Amino acid sequence: MQRQQKTTLREMRESGPTRLIVYCGDYKCAHSIVIDAGRWGNDLRLSDLEPKFTCKICGHHGADIRPLFEPARMGT
């Protein structure tokens, strides 16, 4: 079964976020980290990155990656 293709980093950056939140693919682990997406080119899809991650806590291969939308600031 093929996974759904997610947005490209270009599309993500155009909507505002520059960082990613990476969740361990083993939902029982629930480990997550925040990383800067600047190291990858615009045409790469989030779904292309997901199989490349290995959890440092449980060792699971694969991740769920999403754009990190910053909270809105009051008065801006």
C-alpha positions as CSV (number, residue, x, y, z in Angstrom):
1,M,0.0,0.0,0.0
2,Q,1.4,3.3,-1.1
3,R,1.3,6.2,1.4
4,Q,-0.4,9.5,0.5
5,Q,2.0,12.1,-0.8
6,K,2.2,15.1,1.5
7,T,3.0,18.7,0.6
8,T,6.3,19.9,-0.7
9,L,8.6,22.0,1.5
10,R,8.1,24.9,-1.0
11,E,4.3,24.7,-0.4
12,M,4.9,24.5,3.3
13,R,7.3,27.5,3.3
14,E,4.9,29.6,1.2
15,S,2.2,29.1,3.9
16,G,4.6,30.3,6.7
17,P,6.3,27.5,8.6
18,T,10.0,26.9,8.4
19,R,10.3,24.2,11.0
20,L,9.0,20.6,11.2
21,I,7.7,18.5,14.0
22,V,8.7,14.9,13.6
23,Y,6.7,12.3,15.5
24,C,8.0,8.7,16.0
25,G,6.0,6.4,13.7
26,D,5.4,4.0,16.6
27,Y,2.4,5.8,18.2
28,K,3.1,3.9,21.5
29,C,6.4,5.7,21.8
30,A,5.0,9.2,21.1
31,H,8.5,10.8,21.0
32,S,8.8,14.0,18.9
33,I,11.3,16.6,18.0
34,V,11.3,20.0,16.3
35,I,13.8,20.6,13.5
36,D,14.6,23.3,11.0
37,A,13.6,22.4,7.4
38,G,16.3,24.7,5.9
39,R,18.6,21.8,5.2
40,W,16.3,20.4,2.5
41,G,15.4,21.7,-1.0
42,N,12.0,23.1,-1.9
43,D,10.9,20.2,-4.1
44,L,11.2,17.5,-1.4
45,R,7.9,16.2,-0.1
46,L,7.3,15.6,3.6
47,S,6.3,12.1,2.7
48,D,9.7,11.5,1.1
49,L,11.4,12.4,4.4
50,E,9.3,10.2,6.7
51,P,11.0,6.9,6.0
52,K,14.4,8.4,6.6
53,F,14.0,9.0,10.3
54,T,14.8,6.6,13.1
55,C,13.6,7.3,16.7
56,K,16.4,7.8,19.1
57,I,14.2,6.6,22.0
58,C,12.7,3.3,20.7
59,G,14.6,2.7,17.4
60,H,11.5,2.6,15.2
61,H,12.2,3.4,11.5
62,G,9.8,5.9,10.0
63,A,8.1,9.0,11.2
64,D,5.1,11.2,10.8
65,I,6.3,14.7,9.8
66,R,4.2,17.9,9.8
67,P,4.8,21.6,9.4
68,L,5.1,23.4,12.7
69,F,2.8,26.3,12.7
70,E,3.7,28.9,15.3
71,P,1.0,30.3,17.6
72,A,-0.4,33.6,16.6
73,R,0.9,36.6,18.5
74,M,-1.6,38.9,20.2
75,G,-1.7,42.5,18.9
76,T,0.1,41.8,15.6
